C-alpha cells in the first residue's frame, strides 16, 4: 500500500457538518498525543505515508468530534521507545479526566521494555485506563512475539480489551520492521488460542488479510475488527464491504482521526450507505464499542 518512494496524495473531498441524523456514533479509533509527539508523527506521515489533513492537538480533536455530534471516542496512543509509555499513559488519563463524558482512554506499553508488565498494571490501576493499544508496525513486534505475553496476560487478567494493529498493511519500508513479515494472521490465532478470554480488536479490518480475518472471526468469539481507513477506497485493495455486511456485530466504526488525508466523515458515509439493517448499522456505529469498552464516563 505504501511504496516508501513518495507519500500518497491528500484528498480534498467535501466534509459533512455532523453525523447522520438519528445515528449514535462512537469512534473506536482516535489518536491523542502530546503536541510534540503529534508533530513528530505528522512529520513521519508527510515523508512516508500521506499528508495529515487535521493537524489538531488533543483538545482540538475532542472539540472537533464533539461539534459534529459524536457521542464519544476511544483515545489511543502508542510508544516507540523504552520509558515513553508511562508519560503517554499519564497524559491520556489527564485528557480523559477533563472530558469524562466523551473520552474512553486507552494506554500503551512498548513490549519487551524493562518493567513492561508493571507499566501495564499502572496503566490499568493507577491511571485507570480502560484498555491497551499496541502498534506492531511502529513497535516492531508481531502478534506471535513472546514479548507480547505480559501484555496479553494482564489484559486478560484485568478483563480489558486490547487494540492491536496486527494486520500487515499499510506497510512501509520506513518502519523498523517488515510488517508483512511479522504481522501474520496465524500469530493472532496463536495468541487467541493461548488467551481465550482476551478481547482483541484488530484495526483496519486486518488489512490486507481480509479473508484470513473473516476465518478468525468465525473461530474466535472474542476477536473484533475496526474499519479505520479500510472502507474508504483510499488504500488498495478495494473496500471489503462484504466483510462488514457479514460481521456487522463484530466490527467497530473507527477512523484513525486525526491522522487521515481525507474528510473526517468519509468512512461514516460509506458505512451509512452500505445497506446494513438499521440495528446492524447501530451496532457498527457505536453499540458494539459501548458494549466492549463501556460508555464514556466510566473509569477503570
NUBAPA-554143 format. One record per residue: x, y negated, z negated of N, C-alpha, C in turn. Coordinates in steps of 0.2 Angstrom, whole numbers, padded with zeros to 4 digits, always signed. Each point is the difference from the previous one (the first is absolute). Example, Ala and Ser with C-alpha at 12.3 -4.5 7.8 and 13.67 -1.06 7.14 Angstrom:
2
+0066+0028-0039-0004-0006+0000+0004-0006+0000
-0002-0005+0004+0004-0006-0001-0004-0005-0003
//
This chain:
300
+0004+0006+0000-0004-0006+0000+0004-0006+0000
+0006+0000-0004+0004-0006+0000+0007+0002+0003
+0002-0003+0005+0006+0002+0004+0007-0002-0004
-0001-0006-0004+0006-0003-0003+0004-0005+0005
-0002+0000+0006+0003-0004+0005-0003-0007+0000
-0006-0001-0002-0003-0006+0000-0007+0001-0004
-0002-0005-0004-0006+0001-0004-0006+0000+0005
-0006+0003-0002-0006-0001+0003-0003-0007+0000
-0004-0001+0005-0003-0007+0000-0005-0002-0005
-0001-0006-0001-0006-0003-0004-0006+0001+0004
-0006+0000-0003-0006+0000+0004-0004-0006-0003
-0002-0004+0005-0004-0006-0002-0007+0001+0001
-0002+0005-0003-0008+0002+0000-0004-0004-0005
-0006-0002+0002-0004-0004-0005-0002+0004-0006
-0001-0003-0006-0001+0003-0006-0007-0002-0003
-0003+0004-0003-0007-0002-0003+0001-0004-0007
-0005-0003-0002-0001-0003-0006-0001+0004-0006
-0003+0006+0001-0002+0004-0006-0001+0007+0002
-0001+0004-0005-0001+0007+0002-0007+0001+0003
-0002+0005+0003-0007+0001+0003-0005+0000-0006
-0006-0004+0002-0005-0001-0005-0002+0007-0003
-0001+0000-0006-0003+0006-0004+0005+0006-0001
+0007-0001+0002+0005+0005-0001+0004-0002-0006
+0001+0005-0005+0004-0001-0005+0007+0002+0001
+0005-0004+0001+0006+0001+0002+0006+0000-0005
+0004+0005-0001+0005+0000-0004+0006+0002+0004
+0005-0004+0001+0006+0002+0004+0005+0004-0004
+0001+0006+0001+0004+0005-0004+0008-0001+0002
+0002-0005+0004+0007+0000+0002+0002-0007+0001
+0001-0004-0005+0002-0007+0000+0007-0001-0003
+0005-0003+0002+0006-0001-0003+0001-0006-0004
+0002+0000-0006+0002-0006-0004+0007+0001-0003
+0004-0005+0002+0007-0001-0002+0001-0007-0003
+0006+0000-0004+0002-0007-0001+0002-0003+0006
+0001-0007+0000+0001-0004+0006+0006+0002+0004
+0006+0001-0004+0006+0002+0003+0000+0006+0003
-0004+0005-0003+0000+0007+0003-0004+0000+0007
-0006-0004-0001-0004-0001+0006+0004-0003+0006
+0004-0005-0002+0004-0003+0006+0005+0005+0003
+0003+0004-0004+0005+0005+0002-0004+0005+0005
-0006+0002-0002-0003+0005+0004-0002-0003+0006
-0003-0006+0000-0002-0004+0006+0006+0000+0005
+0006-0002-0002+0006+0000+0004+0001+0007+0003
+0000+0005-0004+0001+0007+0003-0005+0001+0006
-0007-0001-0002-0005+0001+0005+0001-0004+0006
+0002-0007+0000+0001-0004+0006+0006+0003+0004
+0005+0003-0003+0006+0003+0004-0002+0007+0002
-0004+0004-0003+0000+0007+0002-0007+0003+0001
-0005-0004-0002-0007+0003+0001-0005-0005+0004
-0003-0005-0003-0004-0004+0003+0000-0007-0004
-0002-0005+0003-0001-0007-0004-0006+0001-0005
+0001-0002-0006-0005+0000-0005-0005-0006+0001
-0006+0001+0001-0004-0006+0001-0002-0004-0006
-0001+0004-0005-0002-0004-0007+0005+0000-0005
+0004-0005+0001+0006-0001-0005-0003-0004-0006
-0003+0004-0004-0003-0002-0007+0003+0003-0006
+0001-0004-0005+0003+0002-0006-0006+0004-0003
+0002+0004-0006-0005+0004-0003-0007-0003-0002
+0001-0006-0003-0006-0004-0001-0004-0002+0006
+0003-0002+0005-0003-0001+0007-0003+0006+0003
+0003+0006-0001-0004+0006+0003-0006+0001-0004
+0000-0001-0006-0006+0002-0004-0006-0006+0002
+0002-0006+0000-0005-0005+0002-0002+0001+0006
+0004+0002+0005-0002+0001+0007-0006+0005+0000
+0002+0006-0003-0005+0006+0001-0006-0002-0004
+0000-0003-0006-0006-0002-0004-0004-0004+0004
+0003-0005+0004-0004-0005+0004-0004+0003+0005
+0002+0006+0002-0003+0004+0006-0005+0005-0002
-0001+0000-0007-0006+0004-0002+0002+0007-0002
+0007+0002-0001+0001+0007-0002-0001+0000-0008
-0002+0006-0002-0001+0001-0007+0006+0002-0004
+0005+0001+0003+0006+0002-0004+0006+0002+0005
+0005+0002-0003+0006+0002+0004+0005+0004-0004
+0003+0005+0003+0005+0004-0004+0007-0004+0002
+0003-0002-0006+0007-0003+0001+0006+0004+0000
+0004+0000+0005+0005+0005+0001+0007-0003+0001
+0005+0003-0003+0007-0002+0000+0004+0006+0001
+0006-0001+0002+0005+0006+0000+0007-0003-0001
+0004+0004-0003+0007-0002-0001+0005+0003+0004
+0005-0003+0002+0005+0003+0004+0007+0000-0003
+0001-0002-0006+0007+0000-0003-0001+0002-0008
+0004+0004-0002+0000+0002-0007-0001-0006-0005
-0004+0000-0005-0002-0005-0005-0005-0005+0003
-0002+0000+0006-0005-0005+0003-0007+0001-0003
-0002+0007-0001-0007+0001-0001-0003-0003-0006
+0004+0000-0005-0002-0003-0007-0003-0007+0001
+0004-0004+0004-0002-0007+0001-0006+0000+0004
+0000+0004+0005-0006+0000+0005-0007+0002-0004
+0001+0005-0004-0005+0002-0004-0003-0005-0005
+0005-0003-0003-0002-0006-0005-0004-0005+0004
+0003-0002+0006-0003-0005+0004-0007+0002+0002
-0001+0006+0002-0007+0003+0002-0005-0001-0006
+0003+0002-0006-0005+0000-0006-0002-0007-0001
+0005-0005+0001-0002-0007-0001-0005-0003+0005
+0001+0002+0006-0005-0002+0005-0007+0003-0002
+0000+0006-0001-0007+0003-0002-0003-0003-0006
+0004-0002-0005-0003-0003-0006-0003-0007+0002
+0003-0003+0005-0003-0006+0002-0007+0001+0004
+0000+0005+0003-0006+0002+0005-0003+0007-0002
-0002+0001-0006-0002+0006-0002-0006+0003+0003
-0004-0005+0003-0006+0002+0004+0001+0002+0007
+0006-0001+0002+0001+0001+0008+0006+0005+0001
+0005+0000-0004+0006+0004+0002+0000+0006-0004
+0001+0006+0004+0002+0006-0003+0007+0001+0001
+0004+0000-0006+0007-0001+0001+0004+0007+0000
+0004+0001+0005+0004+0006+0000+0008-0001-0001
+0003+0004-0003+0007-0001-0001+0005+0005+0004
+0006-0001-0001+0005+0004+0004+0006+0002-0004
+0004+0004+0004+0006+0003-0003+0004+0002+0006
+0007-0001-0001+0004+0003+0006+0002+0007-0002
-0003+0005+0003+0002+0007-0002+0007+0001+0000
+0002+0004-0005+0007+0001-0001+0004-0005-0004
-0002-0006-0001+0003-0005-0004+0001+0002-0007
+0005-0002-0004+0001+0002-0007-0007-0002-0004
-0002+0004-0004-0006-0001-0004-0006-0001+0004
-0001+0004+0006-0006-0001+0004-0006+0002-0004
+0000+0005-0003-0006+0003-0004-0002-0005-0005
+0005-0004-0004-0002-0005-0005-0003-0006+0004
+0003-0002+0006-0003-0005+0003-0007+0001+0002
-0002+0006+0002-0007+0002+0002-0004+0000-0007
+0002+0002-0005-0004+0000-0006-0001-0007-0003
+0005-0004+0001-0001-0007-0002-0005-0004+0005
+0000+0002+0006-0005-0003+0005-0007+0002-0002
-0001+0006-0003-0007+0002-0001-0002-0001-0007
+0005-0001-0005-0002-0001-0007+0001-0007-0002
+0006-0003+0001+0002-0007-0002-0004-0005+0004
+0001+0001+0007-0003-0005+0005-0007+0002+0002
-0002+0006-0002-0007+0002+0001-0002+0000+0007
+0004+0002+0004-0001+0000+0007-0005+0006+0002
-0003+0000+0006-0005+0005+0001+0002+0005+0005
+0006+0000+0002+0002+0005+0005+0007-0002+0002
+0003+0004+0004+0007-0001+0003+0000+0000+0007
+0005-0003+0003+0002-0001+0007+0007+0002+0001
+0000+0005+0005+0007+0002+0003+0000-0002+0007
+0005-0002+0003+0001-0001+0007+0006+0004+0002
-0001+0005+0003+0005+0005+0002+0005-0003+0005
-0002-0004+0005+0004-0003+0005+0005-0005-0004
-0002-0004-0004+0004-0005-0003+0005+0003-0005
-0003+0005-0004+0003+0003-0006+0005+0006+0002
-0001+0002+0007+0004+0005+0002-0001+0007-0003
-0006+0001-0002-0002+0007-0003-0006+0003+0003
+0001+0006+0002-0006+0003+0004-0004+0003-0006
-0007+0002+0002-0005+0003-0005+0002+0006-0003
+0005+0004+0003+0002+0006-0003+0006+0000-0004
+0003-0006-0001+0006-0002-0003+0000+0001-0008
+0004+0004-0003+0000+0001-0007+0000-0006-0004
+0003-0005+0003+0000-0007-0004-0007-0002-0002
-0005+0002+0004-0007-0002-0001-0003+0004-0005
+0003+0005-0003-0004+0004-0005-0002-0003-0006
+0005-0005-0003-0003-0003-0006-0006-0005+0002
+0000-0003+0006-0005-0004+0002-0007+0004+0000
+0001+0006+0004-0006+0004+0000-0002+0003-0007
+0004+0002-0004-0001+0002-0007-0004-0005-0004
+0003-0006+0000-0004-0005-0004-0006-0003+0002
-0001+0000+0007-0006-0002+0003-0005+0005-0002
+0001+0006+0001-0004+0006-0001-0002+0000-0008
+0005-0001-0004-0001+0000-0007-0004-0005-0003
+0001-0006+0003-0004-0006-0002-0007-0001+0003
-0001+0004+0006-0006+0000+0003-0001-0006+0005
+0006-0003+0002-0001-0006+0005+0002+0002+0007
-0003-0003+0005+0002+0001+0007+0006-0002+0002
+0003+0003+0005+0006-0002+0003-0001-0001+0007
+0002-0007+0002+0000-0002+0007+0007+0001+0003
+0000+0004+0005+0007+0002+0002+0000-0001+0008
+0004-0004+0003+0001-0001+0007+0005+0006+0002
-0004+0006+0001+0004+0006+0002-0001+0002+0007
-0004-0003+0004+0000+0001+0007+0006-0003+0004
+0002+0003+0005+0007-0002+0003-0001-0007+0004
-0006-0003+0001+0000-0006+0004-0003-0005-0004
+0001-0007+0002+0005-0002+0005+0007+0001-0002
+0004+0003+0004+0007+0001-0002+0004-0005+0003
+0006-0001-0003+0005-0005+0003+0007+0002-0001
+0004+0000+0004+0007+0001-0001+0003-0004-0006
-0003-0006-0001+0002-0004-0005-0001+0002-0007
-0004+0005-0001-0001+0003-0007+0007+0004-0002
+0000+0001-0007+0006+0004-0002+0000+0007+0001
-0005+0003+0004-0001+0007+0001-0003+0000+0007
-0001+0006+0002-0004+0002+0006-0007+0002-0002
-0005-0004+0000-0006+0002-0003-0003+0006+0004
+0001+0001+0006-0003+0005+0004+0004+0007-0002
+0005-0001-0003+0004+0006-0003-0003+0002-0007
+0000-0005-0004-0001+0002-0007-0008+0000-0002
-0004-0003+0004-0007-0001-0001-0004+0005+0004
+0000+0006-0003-0003+0006+0003-0007+0002-0004
-0005+0001+0004-0006+0002-0004+0001+0006-0004
+0004+0004+0001+0001+0006-0004+0003-0002-0007
+0004-0005+0000+0002-0003-0007-0006-0002-0004
-0005-0003+0003-0006-0002-0004-0004+0006-0002
+0000+0005+0004-0004+0006-0001+0004+0004-0006
+0006+0000+0000+0004+0003-0006-0001-0004-0006
+0000-0006+0000-0001-0004-0006-0007+0001-0003
-0005+0000+0004-0007+0001-0002-0001+0008-0003
+0004+0004+0003-0001+0007-0002+0004+0000-0007
+0005-0003-0001+0003+0000-0007-0003-0004-0005
-0004-0005+0002-0004-0005-0004-0007+0000+0002
-0004+0005-0001-0007+0000+0002-0004-0005-0003
+0001-0003-0005-0004-0005-0003+0002-0007+0002
+0005-0001+0004+0003-0006+0002-0005-0003+0005
-0002-0006-0001-0004-0004+0005+0005-0004+0004
+0000+0002+0007+0005-0003+0004-0004-0004+0006
+0002-0006+0001-0002-0004+0006+0006-0001+0005
-0001+0002+0006+0005-0001+0005-0003-0006+0005
+0004-0005+0000-0002-0006+0004+0001+0002+0008
-0003-0005+0004+0000+0000+0007-0002+0007+0003
-0005+0003-0003-0003+0007+0002+0005+0005+0001
+0006-0001-0003+0006+0005+0001+0003-0001+0007
+0000-0006+0003+0002-0001+0007+0007+0003+0000
+0002+0003+0006-0005+0001+0005-0002+0008+0000
+0000+0003-0005-0001+0007-0001-0008+0001-0002
-0004-0003+0004-0007+0000-0001-0003+0007-0001
+0002+0005+0005-0003+0006+0000+0002+0004-0007
+0007-0001-0001+0002+0004-0006-0003-0003-0007
-0001-0006+0000-0004-0003-0006-0007+0002+0000
-0003+0001+0006-0007+0002-0001+0000+0007-0003
+0005+0005+0002+0000+0006-0003+0002+0000-0008
+0004-0005-0002+0001-0001-0007-0006-0002-0004
-0004-0005+0003-0006-0002-0003-0005+0006-0001
+0000+0005+0005-0004+0006-0001+0002+0004-0006
+0007+0000-0001+0003+0005-0004+0001-0003-0007
+0000-0006-0001+0002-0003-0007-0005-0006-0001
-0005+0002-0005-0006-0005-0002+0003-0006-0003
+0006+0000-0003+0002-0006-0003+0004-0005+0004
+0000+0002+0007+0004-0004+0005-0005-0005+0003
+0002-0006+0001-0003-0005+0003+0004-0004+0005
-0002-0004+0005+0003-0004+0004-0002-0007+0000
+0004-0005+0002-0003-0006+0001+0001-0002+0008
-0003-0005+0002-0001-0002+0007+0006-0005+0002
+0004-0003-0004+0004-0006+0001+0004+0001+0007
-0002-0005+0004+0003-0001+0007-0001+0006+0005
-0004+0005-0002+0000+0006+0004-0006+0000+0005
-0005-0004-0001-0006+0000+0004-0001-0007+0004
+0006-0003+0001-0001-0007+0003+0002-0001+0007
+0003+0005+0003+0003+0001+0007+0006-0004+0001
+0003-0003-0006+0006-0003+0000+0006+0005+0001
+0000+0005-0004+0005+0005+0000-0002+0006+0004
+0005+0003+0004-0002+0006+0003+0001+0006-0004
-0004+0006+0001-0005+0001+0005-0006-0003-0001
-0005+0001+0004-0007-0003-0001-0003+0001-0007
-0004-0004-0002-0003+0001-0006-0004+0006-0001
+0001+0004-0006-0003+0007-0001-0006-0001-0003
-0005-0003+0003-0007-0001-0003-0003+0007-0001
+0001+0005+0004-0003+0006-0002+0002+0003-0007
+0006-0002-0002+0002+0002-0007-0004-0003-0005
-0001-0007+0001-0004-0004-0004-0007+0003-0001
-0003+0001+0006-0007+0003+0001-0001+0006-0004
+0005+0004+0001+0000+0007-0003+0001+0000-0008
+0004-0005-0003+0001+0000-0007-0001-0007-0003
-0006-0003+0001-0001-0006-0002+0000-0001-0008
-0001+0006-0004+0000-0001-0007+0007+0002-0003
+0005+0001+0005+0007+0002-0003+0005-0006+0003
-0003-0005+0003+0004-0005+0003-0002-0007-0003
+0005-0004-0001-0001-0006-0004+0002-0006+0005
-0004-0005+0000+0001-0006+0004+0006-0004-0003
+0005-0001+0004+0006-0003-0003+0004-0004+0006
+0003-0005-0001+0002-0004+0006+0008-0001+0000
+0004+0000-0005+0007-0002+0000+0000-0008-0001
-0005-0003-0001+0000-0008-0001+0005-0002-0005
+0003-0005+0000+0000-0005+0006+0005+0002+0005
+0003+0006+0000+0006+0001+0005-0003+0003+0007
-0004-0004+0003-0003+0003+0006+0001-0006+0005
+0000+0002+0007+0001-0005+0005-0006-0002+0003
-0006+0002-0002-0006-0002+0003-0005-0002-0005
-0006-0001+0002-0006-0003-0005-0001+0005-0006
-0001-0003-0005-0001+0004-0007-0006+0005+0001
-0005-0002+0004-0006+0004+0000+0000+0005+0007
+0006+0000+0003+0000+0004+0006-0002+0007-0001
+0003+0003-0005-0002+0007-0002-0007+0001-0002
-0002-0005-0004-0007+0001-0003-0005+0000+0005
+0001-0004+0006-0005-0001+0005+0000+0007+0004
+0006+0003+0001+0000+0006+0003-0004+0006-0004
+0001+0000-0006-0003+0005-0004-0008-0001-0001
-0002-0007+0000-0007-0002+0000-0003+0002+0006
+0003+0000+0006-0003+0002+0006+0001+0007+0002
+0003+0005-0004+0001+0006+0001-0006+0005+0000
-0006-0002-0001-0005+0004+0000-0001+0004-0006
+0003-0001-0006-0001+0004-0006-0007-0001-0003
-0003+0005-0003-0006-0001-0004+0001-0005-0005
-0005-0004-0002+0002-0005-0005+0003+0002-0006
-0002+0006-0003+0003+0002-0006+0007+0002+0001
+0002+0003+0005+0007+0002+0002+0004-0007+0000
-0003-0005+0004+0004-0006+0001+0001-0003-0007
-0005+0000-0004+0000-0003-0007+0006+0003-0004
+0000+0007+0000+0005+0004-0003+0007-0002+0002
+0001+0000+0007+0006-0002+0003+0002-0007-0002
-0004-0005+0000+0001-0007-0001+0002-0002-0007
-0001+0005-0005+0001-0002-0007-0002+0005-0005
-0006+0004+0002-0002+0004-0005+0004+0006-0003
+0004+0003+0005+0005+0005-0002+0005-0003-0004
+0003-0006+0002+0005-0003-0004-0002-0002-0007
-0006-0002-0001-0002-0002-0006-0001+0007-0005
-0002+0005+0004+0000+0007-0004+0006+0002-0002
+0005+0000+0004+0007+0002-0001+0004-0004-0005
-0001-0007+0001+0005-0004-0004-0004-0004-0006
-0007+0001+0000-0004-0005-0004+0000-0006+0003
-0006-0004-0002+0000-0007+0002+0005-0005-0002
+0000-0006+0003+0005-0005-0003-0003-0001-0007
+0004-0002-0005-0002-0002-0007+0002+0005-0005
+0001+0007+0002+0002+0005-0004+0008-0001-0001
+0002+0002-0006+0008+0001-0001+0002+0007-0001
+0006+0002+0002+0002+0006-0001+0001+0002-0008
//
